[in-house]
Amino acid sequence: MSKQVYPIVLKKGKQKAYIVYVPDFDIGTQGNDLADAIEMAQDAIEATGLCIQDAKEPMPAPSNIDSVKVEKGEIKTLVTVDFNAYRRKTETRIVKKNLSLPSWLNVEAEAAGVNFSAVLQEALKERLHPQG
């Protein structure tokens, strides 16, 4: 299963910062504020999880949140992670695609020195993640 829910423990640091501990992975991280700290915990769990998967080691099972002990002033909560989605998001391998376009457009683009791959990547990024 790629989606899991892991407990984390947050502790107020200096100023607005929060320090995070992830008991099931025995890792820590921090964030500038509570939302950032939770996001950083999610990223740390997913990145660590991919390393564990790549090493063909067993993934830690999520602890029951009730079994996680906290000290006064600490916050315990749950973080949802999706190891498969994180792998897709961070994957850097190149995938070859074929495309079709009118002959006249191909001739003009080649004459202009257009890098088809770069143009397609730019167009897809704009279509999928429009600015503003």
C-alpha positions in Angstrom: 0.0 0.0 0.0 1.5 3.3 -1.0 -0.6 5.6 1.3 0.0 5.4 5.1 -0.7 7.6 8.1 2.3 8.0 10.5 2.3 9.8 13.9 4.6 12.8 14.4 5.6 14.8 17.5 6.0 18.6 17.2 7.7 20.8 19.8 7.8 24.6 19.7 11.4 25.8 19.0 12.8 29.3 18.9 10.5 32.0 17.7 7.9 30.5 15.4 9.8 27.4 14.5 8.7 23.9 15.2 10.9 20.8 15.7 9.4 17.5 14.5 10.2 14.0 15.5 9.0 10.9 13.5 9.2 8.0 15.9 8.5 5.2 13.4 11.5 6.3 11.3 13.6 7.8 14.1 14.1 10.9 12.1 13.7 14.6 12.7 13.1 17.8 10.8 11.8 21.3 11.4 9.6 24.0 10.0 9.3 27.7 10.2 5.7 27.4 11.5 3.3 24.6 12.3 2.1 24.1 8.7 5.6 24.1 7.3 6.7 21.7 10.0 4.0 19.2 9.1 4.8 19.5 5.4 8.5 19.0 6.2 7.6 15.9 8.2 5.6 14.5 5.3 8.5 15.1 2.9 11.0 13.6 5.3 8.9 10.4 5.8 8.4 10.0 2.1 12.0 10.6 1.2 13.2 8.1 3.9 10.5 5.6 2.8 11.9 5.7 -0.7 15.4 5.0 0.5 14.0 2.1 2.5 12.1 0.7 -0.5 15.2 1.1 -2.7 17.3 -0.8 -0.2 14.6 -3.6 -0.2 14.2 -3.2 3.5 10.9 -3.6 5.4 9.0 -0.3 5.8 8.2 0.5 9.4 4.5 0.0 10.1 2.7 3.1 11.4 2.4 3.2 15.2 -0.9 3.7 16.8 -1.0 7.4 17.8 -2.1 6.4 21.3 1.2 4.6 21.9 3.2 7.7 21.1 4.4 9.4 24.3 4.7 13.2 24.4 6.0 15.6 27.0 4.3 18.7 28.3 4.0 21.3 25.5 4.5 18.7 22.7 1.8 18.0 20.1 1.2 14.6 18.5 -0.7 14.3 15.3 -0.9 12.2 12.2 0.6 12.8 8.7 -0.6 11.1 5.5 2.1 10.1 3.1 1.9 8.5 -0.3 5.2 6.8 -1.3 4.2 6.1 -4.9 3.0 9.7 -5.5 6.2 11.0 -4.0 8.3 8.7 -6.2 6.5 9.9 -9.3 6.9 13.5 -8.2 10.6 13.2 -7.6 11.5 10.8 -10.4 14.0 12.3 -12.8 14.4 9.6 -15.4 13.5 10.6 -19.0 10.6 9.1 -20.9 10.6 9.0 -24.7 7.3 10.0 -26.3 6.3 10.0 -30.0 4.1 12.9 -31.3 2.3 13.8 -34.4 2.1 17.2 -36.0 1.4 18.6 -39.5 4.4 18.3 -41.9 4.4 22.1 -42.6 4.7 22.8 -38.9 7.6 20.3 -38.6 9.5 21.9 -41.5 9.1 25.4 -40.0 10.0 24.3 -36.5 13.1 22.5 -37.7 14.1 25.5 -39.9 13.8 27.7 -36.8 15.9 25.3 -34.7 13.1 24.5 -32.3 13.9 22.0 -29.6 10.7 19.9 -29.7 11.3 18.3 -26.4 11.9 21.6 -24.6 8.8 23.2 -26.2 6.6 20.2 -25.2 7.9 20.3 -21.6 7.3 24.0 -21.3 3.7 23.6 -22.7 2.9 20.7 -20.4 4.2 22.5 -17.3 2.1 25.6 -18.3 -1.0 23.5 -18.9 -0.7 21.4 -15.7 0.6 24.1 -13.4 -0.5 27.5 -14.7 0.9 30.6 -12.9 -1.6 32.8 -11.1 
